[in-house]
Amino acid sequence: MPLCPHITPDLLLHLMTKEWQLELPKLLISVHGGLQNFELQPKLKQVFGKGLIKAAMTTGAWIFTGGVNTGVIRHVGDALKDHASKSRGKICTIGIAPWGIVENQEDLVGKDVTCVRRLGTPVQLI
């Protein structure tokens, strides 16, 4: 969903914990890297994925990414997909992607909300 650039951290936290009913994390894991795709050796990919999942599960962490399916974030997504197919344990993952690359944007905006894009400014909700 698009957020107004002027949203306060308190309001965003309220949205996540009260409206979406997410439990407060005990740890935030932020994974960022280049957008260039790269291959990992299978063993390294497995170790990375298992370590990330274990860190998130044992600490109740939220994982933040750049919200795109490229580069290191693709490997995070692969680890999460693998985990989801094998386990019932839920991991809160939040991808923060540039609004312009989000597919099916209209599905993410409420019916009674108008999304306005002004040249040179971020998306704003009115």
Buried (B, 14 or more C-beta within 10 A) or exposed (E): BBBEEEEEEEEEEEBBEEEEEBEEBEEEBEBEBEEEEEEBEEEEBEEBBEEBBEBBBEEEBBBBBBBBBBBBBBBBBBBBEBBEEEEEEEBBBEBEBEBEEBEEBEEEBEEEEEBEEEEEEBBBBE
